[in-house]
Amino acid sequence: MPLVPGMDRIAYGGDYNPEQWPEEVWSADVALMREAGVNLVSLGIFAWAMLEPAPGEYEFGWLDRSLELLHDAGIAVDLATPTAAPPPWFLHRHPDAAPITREGTRLGGGARQSFCPSSPAYAAASAGITEQLARRYAGHPAVVLWHAHNEYGGANPFCYCPTSAAAFRNWLRDRYGDLGKLNDAWGTTFWSQRFGDWAEVEPPIVAPTTVNPAQELDFFRFSSDAHLANFRRERDILHRLAPGIPVTTNFMLANCKNIDYWKWGTEVDVVANDHYLQAERADNHIELAMCADLTRSVAHGRSWLLMEHSTNAVNWQPRNLTKAPGELGRNSMQHLARGADGILFFQWRASRFGAEKFHSAMLPHGGTGTRTWREVVALGAALGELAELRDSRITAEVALLWDWESWWGLELPWRPSQELSFRERQEAFYEPLWRAHRTVDFAHPEGALEAYPLVVAPSSYLLSPGAADNLRRYVAGGGTLLVSYFSGIVDGHDAVHPGGYPGALRDLLGLGVEEFEPLADGRSVRLDDGRTADTWAERLELHGATALASYADGPAAGLPAITRHAYGKGQAFYASTRLTSEGTAALLDSVSEAAGLPLAPDLPPSLEVVERHSDTGAYLIAINHGSSEVVVPGDGVELLTGDVVADGLPVPAGSFRVLRRGDQTLPRSS
């Protein structure tokens, strides 16, 4: 089933903002879209002030004409509700709807997402414009997808105004039922915080010292749910008035810590994501792959839509570096390889004014004589040859546990070391798996794990009893689990599990942690197998586990550092320190072997290879990030050229190739 109804090719295009341009430019835009192979554009994302210039007064003529132009040219539309950018009249009429920071500062307009997520006035206004759009365009043949809002929680993740405080109290009442249960959950006997009335509960505003971490955690949950309630309101209106047209919104899985996307993934009809390359990172293509795998995982393995990325430089990083020749195509193909069935950019035509005028676009300020334009046209032509990849799936060998709530909890104040970082641990384990050409899914700790020979828990500081039970069942049933340090420490209220560290995982790992030993800045430790580590060590006591390596020096000298514990039919490994990247890779190699995974494919380190499978074929997407040509072993048909390939597919430096494969498998390391 296609990702977007009626689309018979890979979706290709981007945000289109005709309201920024004189109408005489529109026909030229559409002609150039056809030249570039564009078949889907997102329309109206920030157009609220043009659609509703005054409360209850609507101007749809310009949108009608734009839709007709696009439809006549065979270009489908992802029609947005413009609710991410309320017009100036909204805050002028509803000043109490402005967001307020933790420090008590009222934020003004002049930007986007200038509203309190819990504001009743915003709820009414956003519902009103959504209803108008749904009624008018429900049957329009150009509209194949609805795009609710834009990047929920991006600029206004939290609000601490009186309206939000009241909404937070209502959310807590629904969650806990009575005040006594809230007091118990938050541990309010500490620091004389016990509440006697619901009116005494407030958001975690700035205080003389750090506030209750359980209160902070619940405010994260409440805030994510407040944005989700806004999405659900618009989605339900669109479903009711425009049935049959799927509804999406664009996630920010690369950098949005504040939204629990596991909850959101089941609420959208189509999972869509925005991703922007971290330009100054030498390994930014690995971070891109990780976020694409995470997006596919939030989509539960289904195809997804890359709603935004950049053709070239963005406008908001400290130094907005230009992409190298070919990088536009390689970035796009990485997302496609990892499950995207649509490749869209922000934006179609570069803006002449406004905050994002120096953000790259499909059609740059320099027009069609630019390298960017030539690469945009070339990518459109390539994607036009890859329609048969749609709705094919990826099978992963390894699952990494990812939990937004654990991310929130780990990085609250007053942890044993400021070096503890959720993303750092995730990337530390993902990177060597990528270099070993192993395909990775991400999974919630309470999710289904049985299909994976190996599960890795890079950063499971917060682990509920249900999640711990899930991991026990997985290992007892024959699975292999690798756990990194400072995991299993607290429950969902940030309360330490009883009985000593690592709390929820103590019996599964067959050990106890007598003490944490965070290392001073710049200090490292050696292991007796020759590996080195930094940042963190622990004093372990073994209760059934066996030591695979011990500390050779440092505060835990002579004590175990890496362990293995047989549990049921499976095994659980534990790494109590931060190994170097080489040490982590070696650990993953040995644990993968213990899990029965086949040897890693024998391929050049600069080559990224992902396989997609469908009922009718198997496809290999090969992306060469290096500076010299490489050859991928195997036979098949190269989709971009139709050529029959025997004995290997050459992939030029900085380029990509797509092969419909036979039954052979990639050669494995010896």
C-alpha positions as CSV (number, residue, x, y, z in Angstrom):
1,M,0.0,0.0,0.0
2,P,1.5,3.4,-1.0
3,L,2.6,5.7,1.8
4,V,0.5,8.5,0.3
5,P,-2.7,7.5,-1.5
6,G,-2.6,8.0,-5.2
7,M,1.2,8.4,-5.4
8,D,2.7,5.9,-7.8
9,R,6.3,7.0,-7.4
10,I,8.7,8.0,-4.6
11,A,7.4,11.3,-3.3
12,Y,9.7,14.2,-4.1
13,G,9.4,17.9,-3.4
14,G,9.3,20.2,-0.5
15,D,7.7,23.1,1.3
16,Y,6.1,25.6,-1.1
17,N,5.2,29.1,0.0
18,P,3.6,30.9,-3.0
19,E,2.2,33.5,-0.6
20,Q,5.8,34.9,-0.4
21,W,5.9,35.6,-4.1
22,P,4.0,37.6,-6.7
23,E,1.4,35.5,-8.5
24,E,3.2,35.9,-11.8
25,V,6.1,33.7,-10.3
26,W,3.8,30.8,-9.6
27,S,3.6,29.4,-13.2
28,A,7.4,29.5,-13.4
29,D,7.6,27.6,-10.2
30,V,5.3,24.9,-11.4
31,A,7.2,24.6,-14.7
32,L,10.5,24.2,-12.8
33,M,8.9,21.7,-10.4
34,R,8.0,19.5,-13.4
35,E,11.6,19.8,-14.7
36,A,12.9,18.7,-11.3
37,G,10.6,15.7,-11.0
38,V,8.6,17.2,-8.1
39,N,5.4,15.4,-7.5
40,L,4.5,16.5,-3.9
41,V,4.6,19.8,-2.2
42,S,3.6,21.0,1.3
43,L,1.4,24.0,1.1
44,G,0.2,26.6,3.6
45,I,2.3,25.7,6.6
46,F,2.9,29.3,7.8
47,A,0.0,31.0,6.0
48,W,-2.5,31.7,8.8
49,A,-2.3,35.5,8.5
50,M,-3.0,35.2,4.8
51,L,-5.8,32.7,5.2
52,E,-7.5,34.5,8.1
53,P,-6.3,38.1,8.1
54,A,-8.8,39.0,10.9
55,P,-10.7,36.7,13.3
56,G,-13.4,34.9,11.3
57,E,-12.5,36.6,8.0
58,Y,-11.1,34.2,5.4
59,E,-9.3,34.7,2.1
60,F,-8.9,31.4,0.2
61,G,-8.7,32.7,-3.3
62,W,-4.9,32.7,-3.5
63,L,-4.8,29.1,-2.1
64,D,-7.5,28.0,-4.6
65,R,-5.5,29.3,-7.5
66,S,-2.3,27.7,-6.3
67,L,-3.9,24.4,-5.8
68,E,-5.3,24.5,-9.3
69,L,-2.0,25.3,-10.8
70,L,-0.3,22.4,-9.0
71,H,-3.1,19.9,-9.8
72,D,-3.1,20.8,-13.5
73,A,0.6,20.1,-13.5
74,G,0.2,16.7,-11.9
75,I,1.7,17.8,-8.6
76,A,0.0,16.5,-5.4
77,V,-0.4,18.6,-2.3
78,D,0.3,17.9,1.4
79,L,-2.0,20.7,2.7
80,A,-1.1,22.1,6.1
81,T,-3.0,23.6,8.9
82,P,-1.1,26.9,9.5
83,T,-1.4,26.6,13.3
84,A,2.3,26.7,14.1
85,A,2.3,30.5,13.4
86,P,-0.7,32.4,14.8
87,P,-1.2,35.8,13.2
88,P,-0.5,39.0,15.0
89,W,-4.1,39.6,15.8
90,F,-4.2,36.4,18.0
91,L,-1.8,37.6,20.7
92,H,-3.2,41.1,20.4
93,R,-6.6,39.8,21.3
94,H,-5.4,37.1,23.7
95,P,-2.3,38.3,25.5
96,D,-2.8,35.7,28.2
97,A,-2.1,33.0,25.5
98,A,1.5,34.1,25.2
99,P,4.0,31.5,26.5
100,I,5.9,32.2,29.7
101,T,9.4,30.9,30.4
102,R,10.5,29.0,33.5
103,E,12.1,32.3,34.7
104,G,8.7,34.1,34.3
105,T,9.5,36.0,31.1
106,R,6.5,36.5,28.8
107,L,7.5,35.8,25.2
108,G,6.1,37.9,22.3
109,G,5.1,37.3,18.8
110,G,7.2,38.0,15.7
111,A,8.3,34.4,15.5
112,R,6.5,31.1,15.2
113,Q,4.9,28.9,17.9
114,S,4.3,32.0,20.0
115,F,1.5,30.5,22.1
116,C,0.9,28.5,25.3
117,P,0.2,24.9,24.3
118,S,-2.6,24.7,27.0
119,S,-4.3,28.0,26.0
120,P,-8.1,27.6,25.4
121,A,-8.0,30.6,23.1
122,Y,-5.3,28.9,20.9
123,A,-7.4,25.7,21.0
124,A,-10.4,27.5,19.7
125,A,-8.6,29.5,17.0
126,S,-6.6,26.6,15.7
127,A,-9.7,24.4,15.6
128,G,-11.5,27.2,13.7
129,I,-9.0,27.5,10.9
130,T,-8.6,23.7,10.7
131,E,-12.4,23.3,10.2
132,Q,-12.5,26.0,7.5
133,L,-9.7,24.3,5.5
134,A,-11.1,20.8,6.0
135,R,-14.6,21.9,4.8
136,R,-13.3,23.8,1.8
137,Y,-10.6,21.3,0.5
138,A,-11.9,17.9,1.6
139,G,-12.8,16.9,-1.9
140,H,-10.0,18.7,-3.8
141,P,-8.2,16.3,-6.1
142,A,-4.8,17.8,-5.4
143,V,-4.9,17.2,-1.7
144,V,-3.5,13.7,-0.9
145,L,-2.2,14.4,2.6
146,W,-3.0,16.7,5.6
147,H,-0.1,18.2,7.4
148,A,-1.2,19.3,10.9
149,H,0.8,22.2,12.4
150,N,4.6,22.1,12.0
151,E,7.2,20.6,14.4
152,Y,5.1,20.5,17.6
153,G,7.1,21.5,20.6
154,G,10.0,22.9,18.6
155,A,10.0,26.5,19.7
156,N,7.5,26.3,22.6
157,P,8.2,22.9,24.3
158,F,7.2,24.2,27.8
159,C,5.0,27.0,29.2
160,Y,4.9,28.0,32.8
161,C,2.0,30.5,32.7
162,P,-1.1,30.3,35.0
163,T,-3.0,28.5,32.3
164,S,-0.4,25.8,32.0
165,A,-0.2,25.5,35.8
166,A,-3.9,24.8,36.0
167,A,-3.7,22.3,33.1
168,F,-0.7,20.6,34.8
169,R,-2.8,20.2,38.0
170,N,-5.6,18.7,35.9
171,W,-3.2,16.3,34.2
172,L,-1.8,15.2,37.6
173,R,-5.4,14.6,38.9
174,D,-6.1,12.3,35.9
175,R,-2.7,10.5,36.4
176,Y,-2.8,10.0,40.1
177,G,-6.4,10.3,41.2
178,D,-5.8,11.8,44.6
179,L,-3.2,14.0,46.2
180,G,-1.9,11.3,48.5
181,K,-0.7,9.2,45.6
182,L,0.9,12.2,44.0
183,N,2.8,12.9,47.3
184,D,4.0,9.3,47.4
185,A,5.1,9.3,43.8
186,W,7.0,12.6,44.1
187,G,8.6,11.7,47.5
188,T,7.4,15.0,48.9
189,T,8.5,14.1,52.5
190,F,11.9,15.3,51.2
191,W,12.6,19.0,51.8
192,S,9.1,19.5,53.4
193,Q,7.4,19.5,50.0
194,R,4.3,17.6,51.0
195,F,1.1,19.1,49.4
196,G,-2.1,19.5,51.3
197,D,-4.2,21.0,48.5
198,W,-4.1,20.7,44.7
199,A,-3.8,24.5,44.4
200,E,-0.4,24.3,46.0
201,V,1.1,22.3,43.1
202,E,2.8,24.4,40.4
203,P,5.1,23.7,37.4
204,P,8.8,23.4,38.1
205,I,9.5,27.1,37.8
206,V,12.9,28.6,38.8
207,A,13.6,28.1,42.5
208,P,16.5,28.8,44.9
209,T,18.0,25.4,44.1
210,T,17.1,22.4,42.1
211,V,13.5,21.3,42.2
212,N,11.9,17.9,42.8
213,P,13.1,15.6,39.9
214,A,9.9,13.7,40.0
215,Q,8.0,16.9,39.5
216,E,10.3,17.8,36.5
217,L,9.7,14.3,35.0
218,D,6.0,14.7,35.2
219,F,6.2,18.2,33.7
220,F,8.1,16.7,30.7
221,R,5.3,14.1,30.3
222,F,2.5,16.7,30.7
223,S,4.1,19.1,28.2
224,S,4.5,16.3,25.5
225,D,0.9,15.3,26.1
226,A,-0.3,19.0,25.8
227,H,1.2,19.2,22.3
228,L,-0.3,15.8,21.5
229,A,-3.7,17.0,22.6
230,N,-3.4,19.9,20.1
231,F,-2.4,17.5,17.3
232,R,-5.3,15.1,18.1
233,R,-7.8,18.0,18.0
234,E,-6.7,19.0,14.5
235,R,-6.4,15.4,13.3
236,D,-9.9,14.5,14.5
237,I,-11.4,17.5,12.8
238,L,-9.6,16.5,9.5
239,H,-10.7,12.9,9.9
240,R,-14.3,13.9,10.5
241,L,-14.6,16.5,7.7
242,A,-12.1,15.0,5.1
243,P,-12.3,11.2,5.6
244,G,-10.0,9.0,3.6
245,I,-7.1,11.5,3.5
246,P,-4.3,10.6,5.9
247,V,-3.0,13.1,8.5
248,T,0.6,13.6,9.4
249,T,2.8,16.1,11.2
250,N,6.5,16.5,11.0
251,F,8.6,15.1,13.9
252,M,12.1,16.2,14.8
253,L,13.6,12.9,15.9
254,A,17.2,14.1,15.4
255,N,17.1,16.8,18.1
256,C,13.8,17.1,19.9
257,K,14.4,15.8,23.4
258,N,11.1,17.1,24.7
259,I,8.5,15.1,22.8
260,D,7.9,11.4,23.5
261,Y,7.6,10.2,20.0
262,W,6.9,6.6,20.9
263,K,3.5,7.9,22.0
264,W,3.1,10.0,18.9
265,G,4.0,7.3,16.4
266,T,0.7,5.5,16.8
267,E,-1.3,8.7,16.5
268,V,-0.3,9.8,13.0
269,D,-1.5,8.1,9.8
270,V,1.9,8.6,8.3
271,V,5.1,9.1,10.2
272,A,7.1,12.1,8.9
273,N,10.4,13.5,10.1
274,D,12.6,16.5,9.6
275,H,16.4,16.0,9.6
276,Y,19.2,18.6,9.2
277,L,22.8,17.5,8.9
278,Q,25.1,18.6,11.7
279,A,27.5,20.3,9.2
280,E,30.7,20.4,11.3
281,R,30.6,16.8,12.3
282,A,33.0,14.6,10.4
283,D,30.7,11.6,10.9
284,N,27.4,13.4,10.3
285,H,26.3,10.8,7.8
286,I,26.4,8.2,10.6
287,E,24.2,10.5,12.8
288,L,21.8,10.9,9.8
289,A,21.6,7.1,9.5
290,M,20.9,6.7,13.2
291,C,18.0,9.2,13.0
292,A,16.6,7.6,9.9
293,D,16.6,4.2,11.7
294,L,15.0,5.8,14.7
295,T,12.2,7.3,12.5
296,R,11.6,3.8,10.9
297,S,11.4,2.4,14.4
298,V,8.9,4.9,15.6
299,A,6.9,4.0,12.5
300,H,7.1,0.3,13.7
301,G,8.9,-0.7,10.5
302,R,6.5,0.9,8.1
303,S,7.6,3.3,5.3
304,W,7.8,6.9,6.4
305,L,8.2,10.4,4.9
306,L,11.2,12.6,5.1
307,M,9.3,15.9,5.3
308,E,12.2,18.3,5.5
309,H,15.9,18.3,5.0
310,S,18.2,20.7,3.3
311,T,19.7,20.8,-0.2
312,N,22.7,22.7,1.0
313,A,23.6,24.9,4.0
314,V,21.0,25.7,6.7
315,N,20.8,29.2,8.4
316,W,20.8,28.4,12.1
317,Q,24.0,26.5,12.9
318,P,27.0,28.4,14.3
319,R,28.8,28.0,10.9
320,N,26.4,27.0,8.1
321,L,28.8,24.9,5.9
322,T,28.1,24.2,2.3
323,K,27.4,20.6,1.3
324,A,30.0,19.0,-0.9
325,P,29.2,18.0,-4.5
326,G,27.0,14.9,-4.4
327,E,26.2,15.2,-0.7
328,L,22.6,16.3,-1.4
329,G,22.0,13.0,-3.2
330,R,23.9,10.8,-0.7
331,N,21.9,12.3,2.2
332,S,18.6,11.7,0.4
333,M,19.5,8.1,-0.5
334,Q,20.5,7.4,3.1
335,H,16.9,8.2,4.2
336,L,15.5,6.3,1.3
337,A,17.7,3.3,2.1
338,R,16.4,3.2,5.7
339,G,12.7,3.2,4.9
340,A,11.7,6.6,3.6
341,D,9.3,6.5,0.7
342,G,9.3,10.3,0.2
343,I,12.2,12.8,0.0
344,L,11.1,16.4,0.7
345,F,13.1,19.5,1.4
346,F,12.7,22.9,3.1
347,Q,12.0,24.6,0.9
348,W,11.2,24.9,-2.8
349,R,12.2,28.5,-3.6
350,A,14.7,30.3,-1.3
351,S,13.0,33.2,0.5
352,R,14.2,36.8,-0.2
353,F,13.2,38.0,3.3
354,G,12.5,36.7,6.8
355,A,14.5,34.7,9.3
356,E,15.3,31.9,6.9
357,K,16.4,33.8,3.8
358,F,19.9,32.2,4.0
359,H,18.5,28.7,4.3
360,S,19.2,26.7,1.1
361,A,16.4,25.6,-1.1
362,M,15.7,23.4,-4.1
363,L,15.6,26.5,-6.3
364,P,18.4,28.8,-4.8
365,H,18.6,32.6,-5.0
366,G,21.0,32.0,-8.0
367,G,18.3,30.1,-9.9
368,T,18.8,27.3,-12.4
369,G,22.4,28.0,-13.1
370,T,23.6,26.7,-9.8
371,R,25.1,23.4,-8.8
372,T,22.3,22.9,-6.2
373,W,19.7,23.1,-8.9
374,R,21.5,20.6,-11.1
375,E,21.8,18.2,-8.2
376,V,18.1,18.7,-7.4
377,V,17.1,17.8,-11.0
378,A,19.5,14.8,-11.0
379,L,18.0,13.5,-7.7
380,G,14.5,13.9,-9.0
381,A,15.4,11.8,-12.1
382,A,17.0,9.1,-10.0
383,L,14.0,8.8,-7.7
384,G,11.8,8.5,-10.7
385,E,13.5,5.2,-11.5
386,L,13.0,3.8,-8.0
387,A,9.2,3.5,-7.7
388,E,9.4,-0.3,-7.1
389,L,11.2,0.3,-3.7
390,R,8.0,1.8,-2.2
391,D,6.6,-0.1,0.8
392,S,9.6,-2.5,1.0
393,R,10.9,-3.2,4.5
394,I,14.2,-3.4,6.3
395,T,15.1,-6.3,8.6
396,A,17.4,-5.4,11.5
397,E,19.8,-7.7,13.3
398,V,20.2,-5.5,16.5
399,A,17.9,-3.4,18.6
400,L,19.0,-0.4,20.6
401,L,16.8,0.6,23.5
402,W,15.7,4.2,23.3
403,D,13.3,5.8,25.8
404,W,12.6,9.6,25.9
405,E,11.6,9.3,29.6
406,S,15.0,7.9,30.4
407,W,16.6,10.8,28.4
408,W,14.6,13.3,30.5
409,G,15.5,11.6,33.8
410,L,19.2,11.1,33.1
411,E,19.9,14.7,32.3
412,L,18.1,16.4,35.2
413,P,20.4,18.2,37.6
414,W,22.6,16.7,40.3
415,R,23.6,13.5,38.7
416,P,26.9,11.8,39.6
417,S,28.7,13.3,36.6
418,Q,27.9,16.1,34.1
419,E,29.4,13.8,31.4
420,L,26.3,11.5,31.6
421,S,24.6,12.0,28.3
422,F,21.8,10.0,26.7
423,R,22.6,10.8,23.1
424,E,26.3,10.2,23.7
425,R,25.7,6.7,24.8
426,Q,23.3,6.0,21.9
427,E,25.7,7.2,19.3
428,A,28.6,5.5,21.0
429,F,27.0,2.1,20.4
430,Y,25.3,3.0,17.1
431,E,28.5,4.2,15.3
432,P,30.5,0.9,15.5
433,L,27.4,-1.1,14.4
434,W,27.0,1.2,11.4
435,R,30.7,0.7,10.6
436,A,30.3,-3.0,10.9
437,H,27.4,-2.8,8.3
438,R,24.8,-4.0,10.8
439,T,21.3,-2.8,10.4
440,V,19.8,-1.4,13.6
441,D,16.2,-0.9,14.9
442,F,15.4,1.2,18.0
443,A,13.0,-0.2,20.5
444,H,11.2,0.9,23.6
445,P,12.3,-1.1,26.7
446,E,8.7,-2.4,27.1
447,G,8.4,-3.2,23.4
448,A,8.6,-6.6,21.5
449,L,12.3,-7.8,21.4
450,E,12.0,-11.4,20.5
451,A,12.9,-10.9,16.8
452,Y,16.4,-9.6,17.6
453,P,19.4,-11.8,18.4
454,L,21.0,-8.9,20.1
455,V,19.6,-6.1,22.2
456,V,21.7,-3.2,23.5
457,A,20.7,-0.9,26.3
458,P,23.1,2.1,25.9
459,S,21.4,4.5,28.4
460,S,18.5,3.0,30.4
461,Y,19.0,5.0,33.6
462,L,15.2,5.1,34.1
463,L,13.7,1.6,33.8
464,S,10.2,0.7,34.9
465,P,9.5,-2.6,36.6
466,G,7.6,-3.6,33.5
467,A,10.6,-2.8,31.3
468,A,12.9,-4.8,33.5
469,D,10.5,-7.8,33.4
470,N,10.4,-7.5,29.6
471,L,14.2,-7.7,29.5
472,R,14.3,-10.7,31.8
473,R,11.8,-12.5,29.5
474,Y,13.8,-11.6,26.5
475,V,17.1,-13.0,27.9
476,A,15.5,-16.0,29.6
477,G,14.0,-16.9,26.2
478,G,17.4,-17.1,24.6
479,G,18.2,-13.4,23.8
480,T,21.5,-11.7,24.3
481,L,21.5,-8.3,26.1
482,L,24.4,-5.8,26.4
483,V,23.9,-3.1,29.0
484,S,26.0,0.1,29.4
485,Y,26.7,1.7,32.8
486,F,24.3,3.7,35.0
487,S,21.3,1.7,33.8
488,G,18.4,0.3,35.8
489,I,18.9,2.9,38.5
490,V,15.5,4.6,39.0
491,D,11.8,3.9,38.3
492,G,9.4,6.2,36.5
493,H,9.3,8.7,39.4
494,D,13.1,9.0,39.5
495,A,13.1,7.0,42.7
496,V,16.1,4.6,43.2
497,H,15.1,1.0,42.9
498,P,15.4,-0.7,46.3
499,G,18.2,-3.1,47.1
500,G,21.2,-1.3,45.6
501,Y,22.5,-0.6,42.1
502,P,21.8,-1.5,39.3
503,G,18.3,-1.9,40.8
504,A,15.9,-3.2,38.2
505,L,18.7,-5.2,36.5
506,R,20.7,-6.6,39.4
507,D,19.4,-10.2,39.1
508,L,19.5,-10.2,35.3
509,L,23.1,-8.9,35.2
510,G,24.2,-11.1,38.1
511,L,26.0,-8.3,39.9
512,G,25.8,-5.3,42.2
513,V,27.4,-1.9,42.1
514,E,28.9,-1.0,45.4
515,E,29.9,2.5,44.3
516,F,29.9,4.7,41.3
517,E,33.3,6.0,40.4
518,P,32.9,9.0,38.1
519,L,36.3,10.0,36.8
520,A,37.8,13.5,36.9
521,D,38.0,15.5,33.7
522,G,40.8,14.2,31.5
523,R,41.4,11.0,33.6
524,S,41.3,7.6,32.0
525,V,41.6,4.0,33.2
526,R,43.1,0.9,31.7
527,L,41.6,-2.6,31.6
528,D,43.6,-5.8,31.9
529,D,42.9,-6.7,28.3
530,G,44.6,-3.6,27.0
531,R,41.6,-1.4,26.4
532,T,41.2,2.1,27.9
533,A,38.2,4.0,29.1
534,D,37.3,7.4,30.6
535,T,34.5,9.3,32.3
536,W,33.0,6.6,34.5
537,A,33.9,3.4,36.4
538,E,32.1,1.3,39.0
539,R,33.0,-1.0,41.9
540,L,31.3,-4.2,41.0
541,E,30.4,-7.2,43.2
542,L,29.6,-10.3,41.2
543,H,26.6,-12.4,42.1
544,G,26.7,-15.1,39.4
545,A,28.2,-13.1,36.6
546,T,31.8,-13.8,35.4
547,A,34.4,-11.1,34.6
548,L,35.5,-10.8,31.0
549,A,37.9,-7.9,31.8
550,S,38.9,-6.1,35.0
551,Y,40.3,-2.6,35.8
552,A,44.1,-2.6,35.8
553,D,44.3,0.8,37.5
554,G,42.1,3.6,38.8
555,P,39.7,3.7,41.7
556,A,38.3,0.2,40.9
557,A,41.7,-1.4,40.2
558,G,41.5,-5.2,40.4
559,L,37.7,-5.3,40.2
560,P,35.6,-6.5,37.2
561,A,34.8,-4.0,34.4
562,I,33.1,-6.1,31.7
563,T,30.9,-9.0,32.7
564,R,28.7,-11.8,31.4
565,H,25.9,-13.6,33.1
566,A,24.0,-16.6,31.9
567,Y,20.3,-16.2,32.6
568,G,17.8,-18.8,31.5
569,K,18.5,-19.7,27.9
570,G,20.3,-16.4,27.2
571,Q,23.0,-14.1,28.5
572,A,23.4,-10.6,29.7
573,F,26.6,-8.6,29.3
574,Y,27.5,-5.4,31.3
575,A,30.0,-2.6,30.5
576,S,30.7,-0.6,33.6
577,T,32.9,2.1,32.0
578,R,33.0,4.3,28.9
579,L,35.3,2.4,26.5
580,T,37.0,4.2,23.6
581,S,35.2,3.8,20.2
582,E,37.7,1.1,19.3
583,G,37.0,-0.7,22.6
584,T,33.2,-0.4,22.1
585,A,33.5,-1.8,18.6
586,A,35.6,-4.8,19.9
587,L,33.0,-5.4,22.7
588,L,30.2,-5.3,20.2
589,D,32.0,-7.7,17.9
590,S,32.5,-10.3,20.7
591,V,28.9,-9.9,22.0
592,S,27.5,-10.2,18.4
593,E,29.4,-13.4,18.0
594,A,28.1,-14.7,21.3
595,A,24.5,-13.8,20.1
596,G,25.0,-15.9,17.0
597,L,25.0,-13.1,14.6
598,P,26.8,-13.8,11.3
599,L,30.1,-12.1,10.7
600,A,29.9,-8.5,9.6
601,P,29.9,-8.1,5.8
602,D,33.4,-7.7,4.3
603,L,33.0,-4.2,2.8
604,P,35.0,-1.0,2.7
605,P,34.5,1.3,5.8
606,S,33.4,4.2,3.6
607,L,30.6,2.2,2.1
608,E,27.0,2.3,3.5
609,V,24.9,-0.7,2.4
610,V,21.3,-1.3,3.4
611,E,18.9,-3.9,2.0
612,R,15.2,-3.4,1.5
613,H,12.9,-6.4,0.9
614,S,9.3,-6.7,-0.5
615,D,7.2,-9.6,-1.6
616,T,8.4,-9.1,-5.1
617,G,12.1,-8.3,-4.7
618,A,15.2,-7.6,-2.7
619,Y,17.1,-4.3,-3.1
620,L,20.5,-3.2,-2.2
621,I,21.2,0.6,-1.7
622,A,24.9,1.3,-1.7
623,I,26.2,4.8,-0.8
624,N,29.9,5.6,-1.1
625,H,31.0,8.2,1.4
626,G,34.6,7.9,0.4
627,S,36.9,9.5,-2.1
628,S,37.5,6.5,-4.4
629,E,35.4,4.0,-6.3
630,V,34.4,0.8,-4.5
631,V,32.8,-2.3,-5.8
632,V,29.9,-4.0,-4.0
633,P,29.9,-7.8,-4.6
634,G,26.8,-9.4,-6.1
635,D,24.7,-9.8,-9.2
636,G,21.4,-8.2,-10.2
637,V,19.9,-5.3,-12.1
638,E,20.9,-1.7,-11.4
639,L,17.6,0.1,-11.2
640,L,18.9,3.5,-12.2
641,T,20.3,2.3,-15.5
642,G,18.6,-1.0,-16.2
643,D,21.9,-2.7,-16.7
644,V,22.5,-6.3,-15.6
645,V,25.3,-6.4,-13.1
646,A,27.5,-9.5,-12.7
647,D,30.4,-10.0,-10.2
648,G,29.9,-6.6,-8.5
649,L,28.4,-3.2,-8.7
650,P,30.8,-0.2,-9.1
651,V,29.9,2.7,-6.9
652,P,31.8,5.9,-7.8
653,A,33.3,8.1,-5.1
654,G,30.7,10.3,-3.4
655,S,27.8,8.6,-5.3
656,F,25.2,5.9,-4.8
657,R,23.7,2.9,-6.7
658,V,20.6,0.8,-6.3
659,L,20.5,-2.9,-7.3
660,R,17.6,-5.3,-7.6
661,R,19.4,-8.4,-6.3
662,G,19.2,-12.1,-6.7
663,D,19.4,-14.6,-3.9
664,Q,23.0,-14.1,-3.0
665,T,24.2,-12.6,0.2
666,L,27.0,-10.2,0.9
667,P,30.4,-11.8,1.7
668,R,31.2,-12.0,5.3
669,S,34.5,-11.3,7.1
670,S,36.6,-14.3,7.9
